[in-house]
C-alpha cells in the first residue's frame, strides 16, 4: 500500500517522461474509468466517495463539503496517454513535463 492506501504495483516507480497527464477538476466527475486504464497506477480514486447519505447530510451544512476527485500522481505518470481517450468528459490531457 502507498501513502494514500492504494495498492502498489510491482512495476510502480518514479517515471520520467516528456509529457504528464493533467486533470481538469472542473470537468472530472470521478467516474473512475481512468483509474483502471493506467498501467502504472498513477491515477488514484478519492479516499472517500460520498454516499447518498453523506450527500444528503452535506447539503444541510452552511459550507457544503467539496466532492472528492480523482488524483494523478505526476511522479508515477510516464505520459503514455492511455487515460486521455478513455475519459468521457475530456477531463484529462497531456502537458509537457516541467523540468
C-alpha positions in Angstrom: 0.0 0.0 0.0 1.2 3.5 -0.7 0.7 6.7 1.4 -2.8 7.0 0.0 -3.9 3.5 0.9 -3.8 2.3 -2.8 -2.2 -1.0 -3.8 1.3 -0.6 -5.2 2.1 -2.4 -8.4 5.4 -4.3 -8.7 6.5 -2.1 -11.6 5.4 1.1 -10.0 8.3 3.6 -9.9 9.1 7.2 -10.4 8.5 8.0 -14.0 10.5 10.5 -16.1 8.7 11.5 -19.3 8.4 14.3 -21.7 4.7 14.6 -21.0 2.5 14.1 -18.0 -1.3 13.7 -17.6 -3.1 16.6 -16.1 -6.6 16.6 -14.7 -9.2 19.3 -15.3 -11.1 19.2 -12.0 -13.9 21.3 -13.4 -14.7 18.5 -15.9 -13.9 15.4 -13.8 -16.9 13.6 -12.3 -14.7 10.9 -10.6 -16.3 8.1 -12.6 -13.1 6.1 -12.1 -12.8 4.8 -15.7 -9.2 6.3 -16.0 -8.1 4.6 -12.7 -8.3 1.1 -14.2 -6.7 2.3 -17.5 -3.4 3.5 -16.1 -0.8 0.7 -16.2 1.4 2.5 -13.6 -1.4 3.2 -11.1 -0.6 6.9 -11.4 -4.3 7.7 -11.2 -6.0 7.2 -7.8 -9.5 7.2 -6.7 -10.5 9.6 -3.9 -10.2 8.1 -0.5 -13.9 8.6 0.3 -16.6 8.7 -2.3 -19.7 10.4 -0.8 -22.6 8.0 -0.4 -26.2 9.2 -0.9 -26.5 9.6 2.9 -23.4 11.8 3.0 -24.5 14.0 0.1 -27.9 14.5 1.9 -26.1 15.5 5.1 -23.5 17.7 3.3 -26.2 19.7 1.6 -27.5 20.7 5.0 -24.2 22.3 6.1 -23.6 26.0 5.9 -20.5 25.3 3.9 -21.1 22.1 2.0 -18.3 19.6 1.6 -16.5 19.5 -1.7 -16.9 16.4 -3.8 -13.9 14.1 -3.9 -11.9 14.0 -7.1 -9.6 11.6 -8.9 -5.9 12.4 -8.4 -3.0 12.0 -10.9 0.4 11.3 -9.4 2.9 13.2 -11.6 5.8 11.2 -10.2 4.4 7.9 -11.5 2.9 9.2 -14.7 5.0 8.2 -17.7 3.0 10.2 -20.2 1.7 7.2 -22.2 -1.7 8.9 -22.7 -3.8 5.8 -22.3 -6.0 7.8 -19.8 -6.8 10.6 -22.3 -9.2 8.9 -24.7 -10.9 6.9 -22.0 -12.2 9.9 -20.1 -15.9 10.5 -21.2 -15.7 14.2 -20.0 -12.4 15.1 -21.7 -11.0 16.0 -18.2 -7.5 14.6 -18.8 -4.9 15.9 -21.2 -1.2 15.7 -21.6 1.1 18.6 -21.0 4.9 18.9 -21.3 6.5 17.8 -18.1 8.1 20.5 -16.1 11.9 20.3 -15.7 
